[in-house]
Amino acid sequence: MTMARHCLVCATVSAPTLDALVAERRRVETMADLVELRLDGLPTVDVRAAIGGCKKPVIVTCRPRWEGGRFDGSEEERHRILAEAIASDADYVDVEWRSGFEDLVLARGGRGIVLSLHRFDGMPRDLADRVRAMASIGVDAVKVAVRPERLGDLLVLRRLHQQFPDQPMVVIGMGPVGVPTRALACAFGSEWTYAGEDERSGQLSLPELLDRYRFRGTSPSTAVYGLAGKPLGHSVSPAMHNAGFEHAKMDAVYVPFETDDADQLLQVAGALGVRGLSVTSPLKIALLTRITRTDDWVESVGALNTLRLGEDGWHATNTDVPGFLEPLRDEELRGVRATVLGVGGAARAAVASLRSRGAEVTVAGRRRNAAVHLAGPGGHVVSFPPPRGSWDVLVNATPVGTWPRTDESPVPRELLAGGGLVYDLVYSPPVTTLLRDAAAAGCRTISGLEMLIAQAERQFEWWTGQRPAPGLFRNVAHASHVV
């Protein structure tokens, strides 16, 4: 990753009243380099009162609804508010490119003007042309906030700074796909990045940006690692791995790359200089044909979950197997009837793990042909869900029960009675409906969070050559309040 310079943090502040806005501004300004005051949420606007006494540079914004804001008054009234901001002590005033308020830009000769473009419904095909037109006006900063629909769109956003190197810019990809543009803002040529509580745009909160993603510590030499798959919204992996880097005093950061496209993932990873990736569904099998080297775990499972960049390309391993077995270390599995639900990459790891310990494994999948293939020659296949009493150990390797559909379970409650151990690889939430029903039926249970922690520790060691501090990942995972 090549960063132009240290990137600044702008805390976005909005509130329903002026007093609340000022109070929130005072709370966050000690943590930020700049403060954006969103006046469009106020019933009445007093620009000077909002700015008064601010200890950090201020960006005044009054965003109309037609550009994703909350101001629903007339454009004449909004023009008056922005004109007052320009005449005030505001360091910057955000003016929408589509507003037609050229007189406000000219009033400052472009100085202190953030000329902005927002698209919440995707990325314009002519984005570069729009940015060229914005840059030709002559302002202190051009802000582009669009919603990438696929990971490859990040390459388009990254090229904007290369196409207009003399124009200071802020480039933001909204939504989950755009998180790298926020966490690695300088890699996209941004002067600053925004942090706040705007869920619609996918903002990272100030604590997330500064603490989870170690934003103050990134530099041109920072090593980038990440999590690849889809969806990733409630993963605790960034919290664990970044805590590991922080504790080990390593110049590294770990960010999510949300995608189901293996080729786009590797293109973006190459452009950003990514050194290692955790891989989750649906890429554990799809990436196999793009890998230079694999190890015995990958060969035995037929799936990968970790990548490391070597001099000759990407190397792969599968820490799911030792991670899966760690919570079972005290269990006697030889000869035990174990049924695995699912036929994907996680199911492959579970089957290989259980067989390595001598269990008699049965596969239950909704796609029978896939289940037969996973079970292999002489393997056992059973209907989905498996009959009551047909197993001693039940492993859910499907996504059923994952947030936000937490009320679902792959196995009806009445089929759990008389079972032994239920191991749900879903970890968000840590206690799923399946685990609650299993406990009520008298079964012992293991949460997928245990496997997640164990396999993540091994990933960290494979990348860095050292294990994370004992208990660190466990403490971070449980403190992250997975929903």
C-alpha positions, 0 to 999 in steps of 0.5 A: 500500500502506498499512502501519500501522507498521514491522513486526518480524521474528521468527526461528523457531528449531528444532533436534534438541537443546537445545545446537543450539537455543541455538546457532542462537538465538544465531546469529540473534538479532542479526538479528531483533527477536524469537526464536521457540523451537520446543521441540516438536522437542526430545527433552527440554525445559528451558525455562529453559535454552533461554531463558537469556541471550537478548538479544531478546524470546522466544516459546516454542512447543511445537506439537502434531502435530495443529496442524502441530508435532512434539510427539508427547507427551501433552497433559498433558506439553505443558501442563506445558511451556507452564506452565513457560514462562509462569512463566519469563522468556519474553516470549510463550508461544504457546497454540493456540486449540484446545488448551483451555488456558484456565488458561494464558491466565488465569494471565497475564491474557492478557498475553504470550499469542499465541493461535494458529490454524493450518490447513495444508489451506486457509482456513476459511470462517468465519475471521472468526468464529474470529478474533472468538472468539479476540479476545474472550478478551483476549490480547496477540496473535492469530496466524492462519496458514492456507493460501490456495488462490487469490490472492483469499484474500489479500483475506480475510486483509487484511480481518481487521485492518480487522475487528478493529482493536483486536486486535494480530494476526499474519496469515500465508498459508502456501505460495507464494500467501501470500508477500506476507503475509510480505514485506509483513506490515504491509500485512496488519496484522501486528505481526511476521512469522516467518522461518525454515526451515520449508518446509512452511509456506512460510516465507521464510528470514531472509536472504530476508526481510531481504536479498532482500525488503528488509524493514527498508527498507519503510515506508508509502510503499514502492512495490510491484512484483511478479511475476505468474503460476504457478508462480513458486517458483524465479524469480530476478526478485525477487532482480534487481529488489530488487537494482536498487532497493537499488543505486538507493536507491529506496524500492520492493520487488518480491514474487511474486503467484502466480496464474493468474487475471487478475481476482484478480491485478488485485483484489489489486494494487489493494488493495495499491497495486501500481505495476508487474508482471512477467507470466509464464505463463499471464497474458501473453494473459489480461490483454490485455482488462484493459489501458487502453493497449498499445504496438507491441510488445504489438500485434505479439506479441499478448501482454504481459509488463510492466504499469505503473499509470497515472492511467487504468489499467494500461499494457502493454509486452512486453520479451520481444522486445528481451530475446529478441533481445539474446543474438542481437545478433551473429547474422545471422538474415536468411533463416535457418530458425528453428523455434519450439516452442510456441504461448503468449505466449513463443512469440509473442514469439520468432516476432515477434522472429525475423521482425523480423530477417528469419528464415524462421520455422516453428512447431511446436506440439502443438496444430496449430490454435494453431500455424497461428494463430501462424504466420499467413497464409503461415506455416510449421507443422511437426510436434512435435518438428520433423524432424532437419535442418529448422532452423538455429535452434531455440527452445524456448518451451515449459515442458518441462524446467523445474524440477522436471521437469529430466530432460525435453526437448521434442526427442529427442537424436537429432533435434538432430544436424546443427542449428545454434543451440539457444535454450532460453527455460527458465531454471530450470535455466540449463542444461536437458536440451535444452541439454546434449543440443544441446551434445553433438550439436555445436550452439551453445546459449543459455540462457533466463537470458540472455533473462530478464536482458535483458528484466528490465533493460528492465522496470526501466527502463520502471518507473523511468526508469533502467537498472539498474547494468551487470552487476548483474542478471547477477551477481545471477541467476547468484549465485541458483543457479537449480536 
